[in-house]
Amino acid sequence: MRRVAALLLVAALTACSDEGPQAGPGTLSASVVGPNGDEGAAVILLLGDGVTSVSPAGGADLYVRDGNSTTRLVLVHPTGGELSFELTLEDVTNPPSFVVEEVAGPDDELRSDVSAYSVELVR
């Protein structure tokens, strides 16, 4: 019985240790989050270097324009839904910053205030 308890303790401690992501290239999933749920479109500015590619996810169409240390994304969901994309980065521990510039609802009406919107990253 002690052996089983010791094994369970070791397993629990191992599961609790989180060293975080390892530095290096990889892909992160990203979603626009805000107070209104499903959205129709968003314009997002990525600030920083190290983005090697951006691809659509979750049924949204994606349009990308690269600049000097910036990348502008336009995400459009044809019927309204989750606005998601994937980022391939040179170093997943150093993701870009995001600025949500505009958001439109599924009815194509612009949201008057985008201050409550952000981009959430999932590793």
Disulfide bonds with the S-S distance in Angstrom:
none
